[in-house]
Amino acid sequence: MQEKIKEIAARVRELRELSEISVEKMAEYLQVSVETYEKYESGTEDIPASILFEIAHRLQVDMATLLTGEEPRMNIFTVTRNGKGVSVERRKQYKYQNLAEKFIHKKAEFFIVTVEPKPQGTKPETNSHPGQEFNYVLEGSLKVYIHHNEIILNEGDSIYFDSNFEHAMEAIGGEPARFLAVIM
């Protein structure tokens, strides 16, 4: 996994440099410190999917290009078979499977996200990113933390929110939870 993180970091750095965007400007755009952004580009800190989505937007490339190094080519439709989406562990607490990485010029990113239960009394790390997010619970139960709120979602429940606010998801009930995440 560490090798994959370094590959993605190298692609981000190369594309940023080709786009003539400074580290400082990119950090400012992402609303992270220069130090944090430099860790992303060096591969010493994993880039959260939400941040990677914003980097792709700023660099005017598809997120799949950053993840795989290949340009998406599909422009009418793309099919992702069960379990065959590009799997990426973007944050230690979540496992992402990209569902439409081959479609060019997407207006949103689609993921199946798996969250493992955490030890009792341990809260998940929050993150935020520009845009909006929609989550639909496929299996299990989630506790969603968003802007001083805690919401329990069960199978079939959904939430749509402004992802500029700090948020996190936690599997509850001692079982993993899976949800469809759409990041716009």
Rosetta constraint file for C-alpha pairs under 8 A:
AtomPair CA 1 CA 5 HARMONIC 6.41 0.50
AtomPair CA 1 CA 89 HARMONIC 7.96 0.50
AtomPair CA 2 CA 6 HARMONIC 6.36 0.50
AtomPair CA 3 CA 7 HARMONIC 6.26 0.50
AtomPair CA 4 CA 8 HARMONIC 6.26 0.50
AtomPair CA 5 CA 9 HARMONIC 6.13 0.50
AtomPair CA 5 CA 43 HARMONIC 5.78 0.50
AtomPair CA 5 CA 46 HARMONIC 6.21 0.50
AtomPair CA 5 CA 47 HARMONIC 7.88 0.50
AtomPair CA 6 CA 10 HARMONIC 6.10 0.50
AtomPair CA 6 CA 42 HARMONIC 7.09 0.50
AtomPair CA 6 CA 43 HARMONIC 4.58 0.50
AtomPair CA 6 CA 44 HARMONIC 7.81 0.50
AtomPair CA 7 CA 11 HARMONIC 6.35 0.50
AtomPair CA 7 CA 43 HARMONIC 7.95 0.50
AtomPair CA 8 CA 12 HARMONIC 6.23 0.50
AtomPair CA 8 CA 43 HARMONIC 7.86 0.50
AtomPair CA 8 CA 66 HARMONIC 5.79 0.50
AtomPair CA 8 CA 67 HARMONIC 5.88 0.50
AtomPair CA 8 CA 68 HARMONIC 7.74 0.50
AtomPair CA 8 CA 69 HARMONIC 7.99 0.50
AtomPair CA 9 CA 13 HARMONIC 6.18 0.50
AtomPair CA 9 CA 40 HARMONIC 6.20 0.50
AtomPair CA 9 CA 41 HARMONIC 4.60 0.50
AtomPair CA 9 CA 42 HARMONIC 6.17 0.50
AtomPair CA 9 CA 43 HARMONIC 5.27 0.50
AtomPair CA 10 CA 14 HARMONIC 6.08 0.50
AtomPair CA 10 CA 41 HARMONIC 6.49 0.50
AtomPair CA 10 CA 42 HARMONIC 7.36 0.50
AtomPair CA 10 CA 43 HARMONIC 7.67 0.50
AtomPair CA 11 CA 15 HARMONIC 6.06 0.50
AtomPair CA 11 CA 66 HARMONIC 6.06 0.50
AtomPair CA 11 CA 69 HARMONIC 7.28 0.50
AtomPair CA 12 CA 16 HARMONIC 6.01 0.50
AtomPair CA 12 CA 41 HARMONIC 6.61 0.50
AtomPair CA 12 CA 55 HARMONIC 7.75 0.50
AtomPair CA 12 CA 66 HARMONIC 6.51 0.50
AtomPair CA 13 CA 17 HARMONIC 6.14 0.50
AtomPair CA 13 CA 41 HARMONIC 5.67 0.50
AtomPair CA 14 CA 18 HARMONIC 6.14 0.50
AtomPair CA 15 CA 19 HARMONIC 6.04 0.50
AtomPair CA 15 CA 59 HARMONIC 6.97 0.50
AtomPair CA 16 CA 20 HARMONIC 6.26 0.50
AtomPair CA 16 CA 21 HARMONIC 5.58 0.50
AtomPair CA 16 CA 22 HARMONIC 7.50 0.50
AtomPair CA 16 CA 59 HARMONIC 6.64 0.50
AtomPair CA 17 CA 21 HARMONIC 6.11 0.50
AtomPair CA 17 CA 22 HARMONIC 7.37 0.50
AtomPair CA 19 CA 59 HARMONIC 6.88 0.50
AtomPair CA 21 CA 25 HARMONIC 6.37 0.50
AtomPair CA 21 CA 26 HARMONIC 6.63 0.50
AtomPair CA 22 CA 26 HARMONIC 6.27 0.50
AtomPair CA 23 CA 27 HARMONIC 6.08 0.50
AtomPair CA 23 CA 34 HARMONIC 6.80 0.50
AtomPair CA 23 CA 37 HARMONIC 7.32 0.50
AtomPair CA 23 CA 38 HARMONIC 7.33 0.50
AtomPair CA 24 CA 28 HARMONIC 6.10 0.50
AtomPair CA 24 CA 34 HARMONIC 5.88 0.50
AtomPair CA 25 CA 29 HARMONIC 6.10 0.50
AtomPair CA 26 CA 30 HARMONIC 6.18 0.50
AtomPair CA 26 CA 37 HARMONIC 7.84 0.50
AtomPair CA 26 CA 55 HARMONIC 7.93 0.50
AtomPair CA 27 CA 31 HARMONIC 5.91 0.50
AtomPair CA 27 CA 32 HARMONIC 5.21 0.50
AtomPair CA 27 CA 33 HARMONIC 5.89 0.50
AtomPair CA 27 CA 34 HARMONIC 5.37 0.50
AtomPair CA 27 CA 37 HARMONIC 5.73 0.50
AtomPair CA 28 CA 32 HARMONIC 6.37 0.50
AtomPair CA 28 CA 33 HARMONIC 7.37 0.50
AtomPair CA 28 CA 34 HARMONIC 7.80 0.50
AtomPair CA 30 CA 51 HARMONIC 6.95 0.50
AtomPair CA 30 CA 54 HARMONIC 7.00 0.50
AtomPair CA 30 CA 55 HARMONIC 7.55 0.50
AtomPair CA 30 CA 129 HARMONIC 7.55 0.50
AtomPair CA 32 CA 36 HARMONIC 6.37 0.50
AtomPair CA 32 CA 37 HARMONIC 6.60 0.50
AtomPair CA 33 CA 37 HARMONIC 6.29 0.50
AtomPair CA 34 CA 38 HARMONIC 6.04 0.50
AtomPair CA 35 CA 39 HARMONIC 6.37 0.50
AtomPair CA 36 CA 40 HARMONIC 6.44 0.50
AtomPair CA 36 CA 45 HARMONIC 7.88 0.50
AtomPair CA 37 CA 41 HARMONIC 6.41 0.50
AtomPair CA 38 CA 42 HARMONIC 6.09 0.50
AtomPair CA 39 CA 43 HARMONIC 6.10 0.50
AtomPair CA 39 CA 44 HARMONIC 5.23 0.50
AtomPair CA 39 CA 45 HARMONIC 5.21 0.50
AtomPair CA 40 CA 44 HARMONIC 6.40 0.50
AtomPair CA 40 CA 45 HARMONIC 5.12 0.50
AtomPair CA 40 CA 46 HARMONIC 6.08 0.50
AtomPair CA 40 CA 47 HARMONIC 5.65 0.50
AtomPair CA 46 CA 90 HARMONIC 6.49 0.50
AtomPair CA 46 CA 91 HARMONIC 6.79 0.50
AtomPair CA 47 CA 51 HARMONIC 6.42 0.50
AtomPair CA 47 CA 52 HARMONIC 6.20 0.50
AtomPair CA 47 CA 90 HARMONIC 6.29 0.50
AtomPair CA 47 CA 91 HARMONIC 7.45 0.50
AtomPair CA 48 CA 52 HARMONIC 6.18 0.50
AtomPair CA 48 CA 90 HARMONIC 5.07 0.50
AtomPair CA 48 CA 91 HARMONIC 5.64 0.50
AtomPair CA 49 CA 53 HARMONIC 6.02 0.50
AtomPair CA 49 CA 90 HARMONIC 5.50 0.50
AtomPair CA 49 CA 91 HARMONIC 7.58 0.50
AtomPair CA 50 CA 54 HARMONIC 6.49 0.50
AtomPair CA 50 CA 128 HARMONIC 7.55 0.50
AtomPair CA 50 CA 129 HARMONIC 5.84 0.50
AtomPair CA 50 CA 183 HARMONIC 7.47 0.50
AtomPair CA 51 CA 55 HARMONIC 6.15 0.50
AtomPair CA 51 CA 129 HARMONIC 6.36 0.50
AtomPair CA 52 CA 56 HARMONIC 6.14 0.50
AtomPair CA 52 CA 63 HARMONIC 7.00 0.50
AtomPair CA 52 CA 66 HARMONIC 7.88 0.50
AtomPair CA 53 CA 57 HARMONIC 6.31 0.50
AtomPair CA 53 CA 63 HARMONIC 5.93 0.50
AtomPair CA 53 CA 109 HARMONIC 7.68 0.50
AtomPair CA 54 CA 58 HARMONIC 6.15 0.50
AtomPair CA 54 CA 129 HARMONIC 7.54 0.50
AtomPair CA 54 CA 130 HARMONIC 7.33 0.50
AtomPair CA 55 CA 59 HARMONIC 6.07 0.50
AtomPair CA 56 CA 60 HARMONIC 5.83 0.50
AtomPair CA 56 CA 61 HARMONIC 5.11 0.50
AtomPair CA 56 CA 62 HARMONIC 5.79 0.50
AtomPair CA 56 CA 63 HARMONIC 5.22 0.50
AtomPair CA 56 CA 66 HARMONIC 7.17 0.50
AtomPair CA 57 CA 61 HARMONIC 6.39 0.50
AtomPair CA 57 CA 62 HARMONIC 7.37 0.50
AtomPair CA 57 CA 63 HARMONIC 7.89 0.50
AtomPair CA 61 CA 65 HARMONIC 6.66 0.50
AtomPair CA 61 CA 66 HARMONIC 7.90 0.50
AtomPair CA 62 CA 66 HARMONIC 7.21 0.50
AtomPair CA 62 CA 71 HARMONIC 7.33 0.50
AtomPair CA 62 CA 72 HARMONIC 7.35 0.50
AtomPair CA 62 CA 104 HARMONIC 6.83 0.50
AtomPair CA 62 CA 105 HARMONIC 6.59 0.50
AtomPair CA 62 CA 106 HARMONIC 7.45 0.50
AtomPair CA 63 CA 67 HARMONIC 6.36 0.50
AtomPair CA 63 CA 101 HARMONIC 7.43 0.50
AtomPair CA 63 CA 109 HARMONIC 7.99 0.50
AtomPair CA 64 CA 68 HARMONIC 5.73 0.50
AtomPair CA 64 CA 69 HARMONIC 7.22 0.50
AtomPair CA 64 CA 70 HARMONIC 6.91 0.50
AtomPair CA 64 CA 71 HARMONIC 6.91 0.50
AtomPair CA 64 CA 72 HARMONIC 6.81 0.50
AtomPair CA 64 CA 101 HARMONIC 5.07 0.50
AtomPair CA 64 CA 102 HARMONIC 7.07 0.50
AtomPair CA 65 CA 69 HARMONIC 4.68 0.50
AtomPair CA 65 CA 70 HARMONIC 4.99 0.50
AtomPair CA 65 CA 71 HARMONIC 5.16 0.50
AtomPair CA 65 CA 72 HARMONIC 7.14 0.50
AtomPair CA 66 CA 70 HARMONIC 7.93 0.50
AtomPair CA 71 CA 102 HARMONIC 7.70 0.50
AtomPair CA 71 CA 104 HARMONIC 7.85 0.50
AtomPair CA 72 CA 101 HARMONIC 6.73 0.50
AtomPair CA 72 CA 102 HARMONIC 4.35 0.50
AtomPair CA 72 CA 103 HARMONIC 5.49 0.50
AtomPair CA 72 CA 104 HARMONIC 5.10 0.50
AtomPair CA 73 CA 102 HARMONIC 6.15 0.50
AtomPair CA 73 CA 103 HARMONIC 6.23 0.50
AtomPair CA 73 CA 104 HARMONIC 5.75 0.50
AtomPair CA 74 CA 78 HARMONIC 6.17 0.50
AtomPair CA 74 CA 102 HARMONIC 5.82 0.50
AtomPair CA 74 CA 103 HARMONIC 4.60 0.50
AtomPair CA 74 CA 104 HARMONIC 5.74 0.50
AtomPair CA 75 CA 103 HARMONIC 5.82 0.50
AtomPair CA 75 CA 104 HARMONIC 5.67 0.50
AtomPair CA 75 CA 105 HARMONIC 7.88 0.50
AtomPair CA 76 CA 103 HARMONIC 7.99 0.50
AtomPair CA 77 CA 103 HARMONIC 6.82 0.50
AtomPair CA 78 CA 100 HARMONIC 6.63 0.50
AtomPair CA 78 CA 102 HARMONIC 6.45 0.50
AtomPair CA 78 CA 103 HARMONIC 5.94 0.50
AtomPair CA 79 CA 100 HARMONIC 7.40 0.50
AtomPair CA 80 CA 84 HARMONIC 6.18 0.50
AtomPair CA 80 CA 85 HARMONIC 5.90 0.50
AtomPair CA 80 CA 99 HARMONIC 5.88 0.50
AtomPair CA 80 CA 100 HARMONIC 6.66 0.50
AtomPair CA 81 CA 85 HARMONIC 7.13 0.50
AtomPair CA 85 CA 97 HARMONIC 5.38 0.50
AtomPair CA 85 CA 98 HARMONIC 5.16 0.50
AtomPair CA 85 CA 99 HARMONIC 5.14 0.50
AtomPair CA 85 CA 100 HARMONIC 7.46 0.50
AtomPair CA 85 CA 101 HARMONIC 7.64 0.50
AtomPair CA 86 CA 97 HARMONIC 5.43 0.50
AtomPair CA 86 CA 98 HARMONIC 5.20 0.50
AtomPair CA 86 CA 99 HARMONIC 7.31 0.50
AtomPair CA 86 CA 101 HARMONIC 7.33 0.50
AtomPair CA 87 CA 95 HARMONIC 7.34 0.50
AtomPair CA 87 CA 96 HARMONIC 5.74 0.50
AtomPair CA 87 CA 97 HARMONIC 4.26 0.50
AtomPair CA 87 CA 98 HARMONIC 6.37 0.50
AtomPair CA 88 CA 95 HARMONIC 6.24 0.50
AtomPair CA 88 CA 96 HARMONIC 5.18 0.50
AtomPair CA 88 CA 97 HARMONIC 6.11 0.50
AtomPair CA 88 CA 98 HARMONIC 7.71 0.50
AtomPair CA 89 CA 94 HARMONIC 6.44 0.50
AtomPair CA 89 CA 95 HARMONIC 4.59 0.50
AtomPair CA 89 CA 96 HARMONIC 5.81 0.50
AtomPair CA 90 CA 94 HARMONIC 6.86 0.50
AtomPair CA 90 CA 95 HARMONIC 6.67 0.50
AtomPair CA 90 CA 96 HARMONIC 6.80 0.50
AtomPair CA 91 CA 95 HARMONIC 7.17 0.50
AtomPair CA 93 CA 115 HARMONIC 6.29 0.50
AtomPair CA 93 CA 116 HARMONIC 6.99 0.50
AtomPair CA 93 CA 124 HARMONIC 7.33 0.50
AtomPair CA 94 CA 113 HARMONIC 6.41 0.50
AtomPair CA 94 CA 114 HARMONIC 5.75 0.50
AtomPair CA 94 CA 115 HARMONIC 5.02 0.50
AtomPair CA 94 CA 116 HARMONIC 7.35 0.50
AtomPair CA 95 CA 113 HARMONIC 5.51 0.50
AtomPair CA 95 CA 114 HARMONIC 5.13 0.50
AtomPair CA 95 CA 115 HARMONIC 6.70 0.50
AtomPair CA 96 CA 111 HARMONIC 5.94 0.50
AtomPair CA 96 CA 112 HARMONIC 5.80 0.50
AtomPair CA 96 CA 113 HARMONIC 4.60 0.50
AtomPair CA 96 CA 114 HARMONIC 6.65 0.50
AtomPair CA 97 CA 111 HARMONIC 5.20 0.50
AtomPair CA 97 CA 112 HARMONIC 5.11 0.50
AtomPair CA 97 CA 113 HARMONIC 6.40 0.50
AtomPair CA 98 CA 109 HARMONIC 7.51 0.50
AtomPair CA 98 CA 110 HARMONIC 5.93 0.50
AtomPair CA 98 CA 111 HARMONIC 4.55 0.50
AtomPair CA 98 CA 112 HARMONIC 6.74 0.50
AtomPair CA 99 CA 109 HARMONIC 7.96 0.50
AtomPair CA 99 CA 110 HARMONIC 5.47 0.50
AtomPair CA 99 CA 111 HARMONIC 5.49 0.50
AtomPair CA 99 CA 112 HARMONIC 7.17 0.50
AtomPair CA 100 CA 109 HARMONIC 7.22 0.50
AtomPair CA 100 CA 110 HARMONIC 6.37 0.50
AtomPair CA 107 CA 184 HARMONIC 6.67 0.50
AtomPair CA 108 CA 182 HARMONIC 6.49 0.50
AtomPair CA 108 CA 183 HARMONIC 5.51 0.50
AtomPair CA 108 CA 184 HARMONIC 4.52 0.50
AtomPair CA 109 CA 182 HARMONIC 5.64 0.50
AtomPair CA 109 CA 183 HARMONIC 5.19 0.50
AtomPair CA 109 CA 184 HARMONIC 6.65 0.50
AtomPair CA 110 CA 180 HARMONIC 7.20 0.50
AtomPair CA 110 CA 181 HARMONIC 5.84 0.50
AtomPair CA 110 CA 182 HARMONIC 4.66 0.50
AtomPair CA 110 CA 183 HARMONIC 6.62 0.50
AtomPair CA 111 CA 180 HARMONIC 5.76 0.50
AtomPair CA 111 CA 181 HARMONIC 5.13 0.50
AtomPair CA 111 CA 182 HARMONIC 6.46 0.50
AtomPair CA 112 CA 178 HARMONIC 6.76 0.50
AtomPair CA 112 CA 179 HARMONIC 5.67 0.50
AtomPair CA 112 CA 180 HARMONIC 4.66 0.50
AtomPair CA 112 CA 181 HARMONIC 6.19 0.50
AtomPair CA 113 CA 178 HARMONIC 5.53 0.50
AtomPair CA 113 CA 179 HARMONIC 5.35 0.50
AtomPair CA 113 CA 180 HARMONIC 6.29 0.50
AtomPair CA 113 CA 181 HARMONIC 6.73 0.50
AtomPair CA 114 CA 176 HARMONIC 6.79 0.50
AtomPair CA 114 CA 177 HARMONIC 5.74 0.50
AtomPair CA 114 CA 178 HARMONIC 4.49 0.50
AtomPair CA 114 CA 179 HARMONIC 6.71 0.50
AtomPair CA 115 CA 169 HARMONIC 7.60 0.50
AtomPair CA 115 CA 170 HARMONIC 6.67 0.50
AtomPair CA 115 CA 171 HARMONIC 5.75 0.50
AtomPair CA 115 CA 176 HARMONIC 5.55 0.50
AtomPair CA 115 CA 177 HARMONIC 5.28 0.50
AtomPair CA 115 CA 178 HARMONIC 6.41 0.50
AtomPair CA 116 CA 170 HARMONIC 7.76 0.50
AtomPair CA 116 CA 171 HARMONIC 5.98 0.50
AtomPair CA 116 CA 175 HARMONIC 6.96 0.50
AtomPair CA 116 CA 176 HARMONIC 4.44 0.50
AtomPair CA 116 CA 177 HARMONIC 6.66 0.50
AtomPair CA 117 CA 170 HARMONIC 6.77 0.50
AtomPair CA 117 CA 171 HARMONIC 4.80 0.50
AtomPair CA 117 CA 172 HARMONIC 6.18 0.50
AtomPair CA 117 CA 173 HARMONIC 7.86 0.50
AtomPair CA 117 CA 174 HARMONIC 5.72 0.50
AtomPair CA 117 CA 175 HARMONIC 6.00 0.50
AtomPair CA 117 CA 176 HARMONIC 5.64 0.50
AtomPair CA 117 CA 177 HARMONIC 7.94 0.50
AtomPair CA 118 CA 122 HARMONIC 6.24 0.50
AtomPair CA 118 CA 123 HARMONIC 7.74 0.50
AtomPair CA 118 CA 124 HARMONIC 7.90 0.50
AtomPair CA 118 CA 170 HARMONIC 7.47 0.50
AtomPair CA 118 CA 171 HARMONIC 7.32 0.50
AtomPair CA 123 CA 170 HARMONIC 7.66 0.50
AtomPair CA 124 CA 168 HARMONIC 6.29 0.50
AtomPair CA 124 CA 169 HARMONIC 6.98 0.50
AtomPair CA 124 CA 170 HARMONIC 6.39 0.50
AtomPair CA 125 CA 168 HARMONIC 6.45 0.50
AtomPair CA 126 CA 145 HARMONIC 7.89 0.50
AtomPair CA 126 CA 166 HARMONIC 5.62 0.50
AtomPair CA 126 CA 167 HARMONIC 4.94 0.50
AtomPair CA 126 CA 168 HARMONIC 4.73 0.50
AtomPair CA 127 CA 165 HARMONIC 7.99 0.50
AtomPair CA 127 CA 166 HARMONIC 5.14 0.50
AtomPair CA 127 CA 167 HARMONIC 5.53 0.50
AtomPair CA 127 CA 168 HARMONIC 6.58 0.50
AtomPair CA 128 CA 163 HARMONIC 5.62 0.50
AtomPair CA 128 CA 164 HARMONIC 5.14 0.50
AtomPair CA 128 CA 165 HARMONIC 5.60 0.50
AtomPair CA 128 CA 166 HARMONIC 4.70 0.50
AtomPair CA 128 CA 167 HARMONIC 6.23 0.50
AtomPair CA 129 CA 163 HARMONIC 5.50 0.50
AtomPair CA 129 CA 164 HARMONIC 5.00 0.50
AtomPair CA 129 CA 165 HARMONIC 7.62 0.50
AtomPair CA 130 CA 162 HARMONIC 8.00 0.50
AtomPair CA 130 CA 163 HARMONIC 6.04 0.50
AtomPair CA 130 CA 164 HARMONIC 4.94 0.50
AtomPair CA 131 CA 162 HARMONIC 6.32 0.50
AtomPair CA 131 CA 163 HARMONIC 5.62 0.50
AtomPair CA 131 CA 164 HARMONIC 6.38 0.50
AtomPair CA 131 CA 183 HARMONIC 7.43 0.50
AtomPair CA 131 CA 184 HARMONIC 5.64 0.50
AtomPair CA 132 CA 160 HARMONIC 7.32 0.50
AtomPair CA 132 CA 161 HARMONIC 5.72 0.50
AtomPair CA 132 CA 162 HARMONIC 4.58 0.50
AtomPair CA 132 CA 163 HARMONIC 4.88 0.50
AtomPair CA 132 CA 164 HARMONIC 7.48 0.50
AtomPair CA 132 CA 183 HARMONIC 6.14 0.50
AtomPair CA 132 CA 184 HARMONIC 5.23 0.50
AtomPair CA 133 CA 160 HARMONIC 5.70 0.50
AtomPair CA 133 CA 161 HARMONIC 5.51 0.50
AtomPair CA 133 CA 162 HARMONIC 6.52 0.50
AtomPair CA 133 CA 163 HARMONIC 5.90 0.50
AtomPair CA 133 CA 181 HARMONIC 6.96 0.50
AtomPair CA 133 CA 182 HARMONIC 5.59 0.50
AtomPair CA 133 CA 183 HARMONIC 4.62 0.50
AtomPair CA 133 CA 184 HARMONIC 6.04 0.50
AtomPair CA 134 CA 158 HARMONIC 7.22 0.50
AtomPair CA 134 CA 159 HARMONIC 5.72 0.50
AtomPair CA 134 CA 160 HARMONIC 4.30 0.50
AtomPair CA 134 CA 161 HARMONIC 6.57 0.50
AtomPair CA 134 CA 180 HARMONIC 7.89 0.50
AtomPair CA 134 CA 181 HARMONIC 5.66 0.50
AtomPair CA 134 CA 182 HARMONIC 5.03 0.50
AtomPair CA 134 CA 183 HARMONIC 6.63 0.50
AtomPair CA 135 CA 158 HARMONIC 5.43 0.50
AtomPair CA 135 CA 159 HARMONIC 5.35 0.50
AtomPair CA 135 CA 160 HARMONIC 6.50 0.50
AtomPair CA 135 CA 179 HARMONIC 6.27 0.50
AtomPair CA 135 CA 180 HARMONIC 5.44 0.50
AtomPair CA 135 CA 181 HARMONIC 4.50 0.50
AtomPair CA 135 CA 182 HARMONIC 6.44 0.50
AtomPair CA 136 CA 155 HARMONIC 7.98 0.50
AtomPair CA 136 CA 156 HARMONIC 6.56 0.50
AtomPair CA 136 CA 157 HARMONIC 5.91 0.50
AtomPair CA 136 CA 158 HARMONIC 4.22 0.50
AtomPair CA 136 CA 159 HARMONIC 6.67 0.50
AtomPair CA 136 CA 179 HARMONIC 5.32 0.50
AtomPair CA 136 CA 180 HARMONIC 5.06 0.50
AtomPair CA 136 CA 181 HARMONIC 6.68 0.50
AtomPair CA 137 CA 141 HARMONIC 7.31 0.50
AtomPair CA 137 CA 142 HARMONIC 7.67 0.50
AtomPair CA 137 CA 153 HARMONIC 7.00 0.50
AtomPair CA 137 CA 154 HARMONIC 6.34 0.50
AtomPair CA 137 CA 155 HARMONIC 4.94 0.50
AtomPair CA 137 CA 156 HARMONIC 5.43 0.50
AtomPair CA 137 CA 157 HARMONIC 5.67 0.50
AtomPair CA 137 CA 158 HARMONIC 6.19 0.50
AtomPair CA 137 CA 177 HARMONIC 7.55 0.50
AtomPair CA 137 CA 178 HARMONIC 6.18 0.50
AtomPair CA 137 CA 179 HARMONIC 4.23 0.50
AtomPair CA 137 CA 180 HARMONIC 6.45 0.50
AtomPair CA 138 CA 155 HARMONIC 5.37 0.50
AtomPair CA 138 CA 156 HARMONIC 6.19 0.50
AtomPair CA 138 CA 177 HARMONIC 7.62 0.50
AtomPair CA 138 CA 178 HARMONIC 5.45 0.50
AtomPair CA 138 CA 179 HARMONIC 4.96 0.50
AtomPair CA 138 CA 180 HARMONIC 6.90 0.50
AtomPair CA 139 CA 154 HARMONIC 7.68 0.50
AtomPair CA 139 CA 155 HARMONIC 5.28 0.50
AtomPair CA 139 CA 176 HARMONIC 7.94 0.50
AtomPair CA 139 CA 177 HARMONIC 5.37 0.50
AtomPair CA 139 CA 178 HARMONIC 5.06 0.50
AtomPair CA 139 CA 179 HARMONIC 6.84 0.50
AtomPair CA 140 CA 154 HARMONIC 6.27 0.50
AtomPair CA 140 CA 155 HARMONIC 5.82 0.50
AtomPair CA 140 CA 171 HARMONIC 7.38 0.50
AtomPair CA 140 CA 172 HARMONIC 7.69 0.50
AtomPair CA 140 CA 173 HARMONIC 7.84 0.50
AtomPair CA 140 CA 175 HARMONIC 6.66 0.50
AtomPair CA 140 CA 176 HARMONIC 6.39 0.50
AtomPair CA 140 CA 177 HARMONIC 4.43 0.50
AtomPair CA 140 CA 178 HARMONIC 6.64 0.50
AtomPair CA 141 CA 152 HARMONIC 7.12 0.50
AtomPair CA 141 CA 153 HARMONIC 5.66 0.50
AtomPair CA 141 CA 154 HARMONIC 4.43 0.50
AtomPair CA 141 CA 155 HARMONIC 6.32 0.50
AtomPair CA 141 CA 171 HARMONIC 5.94 0.50
AtomPair CA 141 CA 172 HARMONIC 5.62 0.50
AtomPair CA 141 CA 173 HARMONIC 6.92 0.50
AtomPair CA 141 CA 177 HARMONIC 5.80 0.50
AtomPair CA 142 CA 152 HARMONIC 5.74 0.50
AtomPair CA 142 CA 153 HARMONIC 5.14 0.50
AtomPair CA 142 CA 154 HARMONIC 6.46 0.50
AtomPair CA 142 CA 169 HARMONIC 6.26 0.50
AtomPair CA 142 CA 170 HARMONIC 5.40 0.50
AtomPair CA 142 CA 171 HARMONIC 4.69 0.50
AtomPair CA 142 CA 172 HARMONIC 5.68 0.50
AtomPair CA 142 CA 177 HARMONIC 6.49 0.50
AtomPair CA 143 CA 150 HARMONIC 6.41 0.50
AtomPair CA 143 CA 151 HARMONIC 5.54 0.50
AtomPair CA 143 CA 152 HARMONIC 4.52 0.50
AtomPair CA 143 CA 153 HARMONIC 6.28 0.50
AtomPair CA 143 CA 169 HARMONIC 5.74 0.50
AtomPair CA 143 CA 170 HARMONIC 5.08 0.50
AtomPair CA 143 CA 171 HARMONIC 6.42 0.50
AtomPair CA 143 CA 172 HARMONIC 6.59 0.50
AtomPair CA 144 CA 149 HARMONIC 7.89 0.50
AtomPair CA 144 CA 150 HARMONIC 5.56 0.50
AtomPair CA 144 CA 151 HARMONIC 5.07 0.50
AtomPair CA 144 CA 152 HARMONIC 6.28 0.50
AtomPair CA 144 CA 153 HARMONIC 7.37 0.50
AtomPair CA 144 CA 167 HARMONIC 7.16 0.50
AtomPair CA 144 CA 168 HARMONIC 5.87 0.50
AtomPair CA 144 CA 169 HARMONIC 4.59 0.50
AtomPair CA 144 CA 170 HARMONIC 6.45 0.50
AtomPair CA 145 CA 149 HARMONIC 5.65 0.50
AtomPair CA 145 CA 150 HARMONIC 4.66 0.50
AtomPair CA 145 CA 151 HARMONIC 6.57 0.50
AtomPair CA 145 CA 166 HARMONIC 7.91 0.50
AtomPair CA 145 CA 167 HARMONIC 5.19 0.50
AtomPair CA 145 CA 168 HARMONIC 5.15 0.50
AtomPair CA 145 CA 169 HARMONIC 6.25 0.50
AtomPair CA 146 CA 150 HARMONIC 6.55 0.50
AtomPair CA 146 CA 165 HARMONIC 6.61 0.50
AtomPair CA 146 CA 166 HARMONIC 5.84 0.50
AtomPair CA 146 CA 167 HARMONIC 4.34 0.50
AtomPair CA 146 CA 168 HARMONIC 6.77 0.50
AtomPair CA 147 CA 165 HARMONIC 5.77 0.50
AtomPair CA 147 CA 166 HARMONIC 5.84 0.50
AtomPair CA 147 CA 167 HARMONIC 6.72 0.50
AtomPair CA 153 CA 157 HARMONIC 5.52 0.50
AtomPair CA 153 CA 158 HARMONIC 6.96 0.50
AtomPair CA 163 CA 167 HARMONIC 7.20 0.50
AtomPair CA 171 CA 175 HARMONIC 6.70 0.50
AtomPair CA 171 CA 176 HARMONIC 5.70 0.50
AtomPair CA 171 CA 177 HARMONIC 5.33 0.50
AtomPair CA 172 CA 176 HARMONIC 7.60 0.50
AtomPair CA 172 CA 177 HARMONIC 7.74 0.50
